[in-house]
Amino acid sequence: MTSSPAAPSKSSKGNFFEDFRVGQTIRHAAPRTITQGDIAVYQACYGSRFAVQSSTVFAAAIGYPTSLGAPVDDLIVFHIVFGKSVPDLSLNAIANLGYADIRFTAPVFVGDTLTAETEIIGLRENSNKESGVVYVRTNGFRQDGQLVLTLARWVMVRKRDKTAAVPPAVVPTLPSSVPVDQLGMAVPPIATSAYDLALAGSPYRWGDYAPGERIDHVDGMTIEEAEHQLATRLYQNTAKVHFNQFSEGQGRFGRRLVYGGVVISLARALSYNGLGNAFHIAAVNGGRHAAPAFAGDTVFAWSEIVERAELPGRGDIGALRVKTVATKNMPCDAFPGPSEAGSADAAVILDLDYWVILPR
């Protein structure tokens, strides 16, 4: 018996490094409408307690549109937009290496539908010829075309063919920080007199923090296998390193890596203890996952106030530039972090530099 030739496959194995070109634009599939279920699952996974996102009554009292309820947590928006990009960018990724110039540009509410598209802004083949770094700018849009999030990141992607020719390296120049005049765009005018500090859970406003101040967020949260798997699927993140144990069992670590966004959300939730009125992430200047995290690891975090900035034309809110470091299986009362020699403490899994908004 002769076998018939295989039919052309209608499935996709994702893009490899040599498939990308600088200037290429990719529209990502599967628009996503945000529901109350997204809010509930996010709370169940991370336990975030910021009052503005937790209470429609609190949000309306300080100035958010009464008919729209509380704004969606900024990191839900991040996860959804990031997740849209994964099948086209990161399906064959080895690791997501870092972030820069992330800006939250408009509020998002339950019922909004998000879409995403990405421009390839840089490429650099690795010396081993087996992989390369892809630099991208991903933009997330609301159903009315309003830009709600823009982010740059760089990811190491496998090559399909080690001998494949690739274009000359292009490494984009990204800003070291987001300018102050681009912060606070997603926050309406706030009635600071109606901002109830007791209900918010913290007595400290913008002016109560000083550059150089360090805050141990004290608490720790253990990552359960089911939780990080649920989060990866919730945001439609198809990177096999996060949910395919069959393939990852044969890989470097022998198990699935926790999606880096899980660690970011855990660190943000932990930061409530000490930064309880930092109700909005305005921008992320830069960040990197210093080491992998796995189910069973307990995440701790500490923060340093880097800068306190007034926002042009805004007497109601101010911005703090914060550096948050997350660790695994190490409490942060000793403030572990990068050493003077540049090497990181073995327990550090996240180093994030970002701007938050507080009431004045």
C-alpha positions in Angstrom: 0.0 0.0 0.0 1.4 3.4 -0.9 0.8 6.3 1.5 -0.8 9.4 0.2 1.2 12.7 0.5 0.5 14.6 3.6 -2.1 17.4 3.2 -0.9 20.9 3.8 -1.3 21.8 7.5 -3.8 24.4 8.5 -2.3 24.8 12.0 0.5 27.2 12.8 3.7 26.4 14.6 4.3 30.1 15.3 6.9 32.4 14.0 10.6 31.7 14.4 13.4 34.4 14.6 14.1 34.3 10.9 10.4 35.0 10.1 10.5 38.6 11.6 11.5 41.8 9.8 12.0 45.3 11.2 9.0 47.4 10.3 6.7 44.4 10.1 3.2 45.0 11.6 1.2 42.1 13.0 -2.5 42.4 13.9 -3.2 39.9 16.7 -6.3 37.6 16.7 -9.1 37.2 19.2 -10.5 40.5 20.5 -11.3 40.2 24.2 -14.2 41.7 26.0 -13.6 42.3 29.7 -16.2 40.9 32.1 -16.8 40.8 35.8 -15.5 37.3 35.7 -12.1 38.6 34.7 -12.1 40.9 37.8 -13.1 38.0 40.1 -10.5 35.6 38.8 -7.8 38.3 39.0 -8.7 38.9 42.6 -8.7 35.2 43.3 -5.2 34.8 41.8 -3.5 37.8 43.4 -5.7 39.3 46.1 -5.1 42.9 45.1 -6.8 45.4 47.5 -6.5 48.9 46.0 -9.8 50.6 46.8 -10.3 52.4 43.5 -10.4 49.1 41.5 -12.2 47.2 44.3 -15.2 49.5 44.8 -17.5 51.1 42.2 -18.8 53.4 45.0 -15.3 54.5 46.0 -14.3 55.1 42.4 -17.4 57.1 41.7 -17.0 59.2 44.8 -13.6 60.4 43.8 -14.5 61.2 40.1 -14.6 58.1 37.9 -17.8 58.1 35.7 -20.6 56.8 37.8 -22.2 54.8 34.9 -19.0 52.9 34.2 -18.2 51.6 37.6 -14.6 51.0 38.9 -11.8 51.0 36.4 -10.2 47.7 35.6 -7.0 46.9 37.3 -4.1 48.2 35.1 -2.4 44.8 35.1 -5.5 43.0 33.7 -5.2 45.3 30.7 -1.5 44.5 30.5 -2.1 40.8 30.7 -4.8 40.8 28.0 -2.9 42.9 25.5 0.3 40.9 26.2 -1.5 37.6 25.8 -2.9 38.7 22.4 0.7 39.0 21.1 2.0 35.7 22.3 0.8 33.4 19.5 2.5 35.6 16.9 5.6 36.6 18.8 6.4 34.3 21.7 5.2 30.8 20.8 8.7 29.7 20.1 10.3 31.9 22.8 13.0 30.8 25.1 12.5 33.7 27.5 10.9 37.2 27.7 13.9 39.3 28.6 12.6 42.7 29.5 10.2 45.6 29.2 10.5 49.4 28.6 8.3 52.4 27.9 5.0 50.9 29.0 2.3 53.6 29.2 -1.3 53.2 30.4 -3.0 55.9 28.3 -6.8 55.6 29.0 -9.0 54.0 31.6 -10.6 50.6 30.8 -13.9 49.4 32.3 -15.9 46.2 32.3 -17.6 45.8 28.9 -14.7 47.2 27.0 -13.2 45.1 24.2 -9.5 45.1 23.7 -7.5 44.4 20.5 -3.7 44.5 19.9 -1.2 44.9 17.2 2.6 44.8 17.2 5.4 46.5 15.2 8.8 44.7 15.0 11.3 47.5 16.0 14.5 45.5 16.2 16.3 42.2 15.6 19.6 40.7 16.8 20.8 37.2 16.1 22.6 35.5 18.9 26.2 34.3 18.4 25.1 30.6 18.7 23.0 31.1 15.5 20.2 29.1 17.2 18.1 32.0 18.4 17.9 35.8 18.4 16.3 38.7 20.2 13.2 40.3 18.8 12.3 43.8 19.9 8.7 44.8 19.6 6.2 47.6 20.3 2.7 46.3 21.1 -0.3 48.6 21.3 -3.6 47.8 22.8 -6.8 49.5 21.7 -10.4 49.9 23.1 -13.3 49.2 20.8 -13.6 52.9 19.9 -10.0 53.0 18.6 -8.6 54.6 21.8 -5.1 53.6 22.6 -5.2 52.2 26.2 -1.7 50.6 26.5 1.6 50.8 24.6 4.5 48.6 25.6 8.0 47.7 24.3 9.6 44.4 25.2 12.3 42.1 23.9 12.1 38.4 23.7 14.6 35.6 22.8 13.1 33.4 20.0 14.4 30.1 18.6 15.4 29.9 14.9 13.8 27.2 12.8 17.0 26.7 10.9 20.4 27.5 12.4 21.8 28.2 8.9 19.1 30.6 7.8 20.3 34.0 6.8 19.0 36.9 8.8 19.1 40.7 8.2 21.8 42.9 9.9 21.2 43.6 13.6 19.0 46.5 14.5 18.8 47.4 18.2 16.3 50.1 19.0 17.0 53.0 21.4 14.3 53.0 24.1 13.8 55.7 26.7 15.3 55.1 30.2 12.1 56.5 31.7 8.6 57.7 30.7 8.4 61.5 30.9 6.3 63.1 33.6 4.1 64.9 31.1 2.9 61.5 29.8 1.7 60.3 33.2 -1.8 60.4 34.7 -3.6 60.3 31.3 -5.8 57.5 32.4 -7.0 59.3 35.6 -9.9 61.7 35.5 -9.9 64.8 37.8 -9.9 63.4 41.4 -12.0 64.9 44.3 -9.2 64.5 46.9 -11.6 65.6 49.7 -13.7 62.6 48.9 -10.8 60.2 48.9 -11.4 58.3 52.2 -8.1 57.2 53.6 -9.7 54.9 56.1 -11.5 52.9 53.4 -8.4 53.0 51.2 -6.5 51.3 54.0 -3.5 53.7 54.2 -3.0 57.2 55.7 -0.2 58.1 53.3 -0.7 60.4 50.4 1.7 61.5 47.7 3.5 64.0 49.9 4.2 61.5 52.6 6.8 59.7 50.6 10.4 60.8 50.1 13.1 59.6 47.5 15.4 57.0 49.0 12.7 55.6 51.3 12.6 51.8 51.3 9.5 49.8 52.2 9.4 46.1 53.0 6.0 44.9 51.9 6.3 42.1 54.6 3.8 39.6 53.3 4.6 36.6 51.1 2.3 34.7 48.7 3.0 31.1 47.5 2.4 30.4 43.8 0.2 27.3 43.4 0.4 25.2 40.2 -3.3 25.6 39.5 -3.1 29.4 39.9 -0.4 30.1 37.5 -1.9 27.7 35.0 -5.3 29.4 35.3 -3.7 32.8 34.8 -1.8 31.7 31.7 -5.0 30.4 30.1 -7.2 33.3 31.2 -5.0 35.7 29.2 -4.8 33.3 26.3 -1.0 33.1 26.6 0.0 30.2 24.4 3.7 30.1 25.1 4.4 26.4 25.7 7.1 27.2 28.4 4.2 28.1 30.7 1.6 25.3 30.2 3.0 22.4 28.2 4.5 20.0 30.7 5.1 17.4 28.0 7.5 19.7 26.2 8.9 21.4 29.2 9.6 18.2 31.0 12.2 17.6 28.4 13.7 21.1 28.6 16.2 22.9 30.7 14.2 23.0 34.0 12.1 19.9 33.6 8.9 21.8 34.5 6.7 24.7 33.4 7.9 28.3 34.1 5.5 30.7 35.8 4.4 33.4 33.4 6.3 36.5 34.3 3.1 38.6 34.5 2.0 36.4 37.5 5.1 37.6 39.4 4.4 41.2 38.4 0.8 41.0 39.6 1.9 39.3 42.9 4.5 42.0 43.6 2.0 44.7 42.8 -0.6 43.1 45.1 2.0 42.8 47.9 3.0 46.5 47.5 -0.4 47.5 48.9 1.1 47.0 52.3 3.1 50.3 52.3 1.7 51.8 49.1 -2.0 51.4 49.7 -2.9 54.7 48.0 -0.8 54.1 44.8 -4.1 53.3 43.0 -2.9 53.5 39.4 0.2 52.3 37.5 0.8 55.1 35.0 3.9 53.7 33.3 6.7 51.2 33.5 10.1 52.6 32.8 11.8 49.2 32.6 11.8 45.8 34.0 13.3 42.4 33.8 12.7 38.9 35.1 16.0 38.2 36.8 15.3 34.5 37.4 12.5 32.0 36.7 9.8 31.2 39.2 8.0 27.9 39.7 4.9 26.6 41.4 5.7 26.2 45.1 7.8 29.4 45.3 6.8 32.0 47.8 7.0 35.6 46.5 8.0 38.5 48.6 8.6 42.1 47.6 10.1 45.5 48.7 10.1 48.9 47.1 12.3 52.0 47.0 10.9 55.5 46.2 13.2 56.8 43.5 11.5 60.1 42.6 8.5 62.2 43.6 7.1 64.3 40.7 4.3 66.8 40.3 2.2 66.4 37.2 1.6 69.4 34.9 -1.8 70.9 35.6 -2.7 68.4 38.2 -3.1 69.6 41.8 -5.2 66.5 42.7 -2.6 63.7 42.1 1.1 63.2 42.0 3.5 60.6 40.7 6.0 58.4 42.5 8.7 56.6 40.6 9.1 53.3 42.4 11.5 50.4 42.1 10.0 47.1 43.2 12.1 44.0 43.7 10.4 40.6 44.1 12.2 37.6 45.5 11.3 33.9 45.8 11.6 32.1 49.1 13.3 35.0 50.8 11.6 37.7 53.0 12.6 41.2 52.0 13.4 42.8 55.4 17.1 42.9 54.2 16.2 44.5 50.9 18.0 42.1 48.6 18.8 43.3 45.2 21.5 43.8 42.5 24.9 44.0 44.1 27.5 46.7 43.3 29.2 44.3 41.0 26.0 44.1 38.9 25.1 40.5 39.8 21.7 39.9 41.3 21.0 38.0 44.5 20.0 34.5 43.6 16.6 35.0 45.1 15.6 38.0 43.1 13.1 37.2 40.3 11.8 40.6 39.3 13.3 44.1 39.1 10.6 46.6 38.1 11.0 50.4 37.7 7.6 52.2 37.3 5.4 55.2 38.0 2.4 55.1 40.3 -0.3 57.8 40.9 -1.4 58.8 44.4 -3.8 61.5 45.7 -2.3 64.7 47.0 
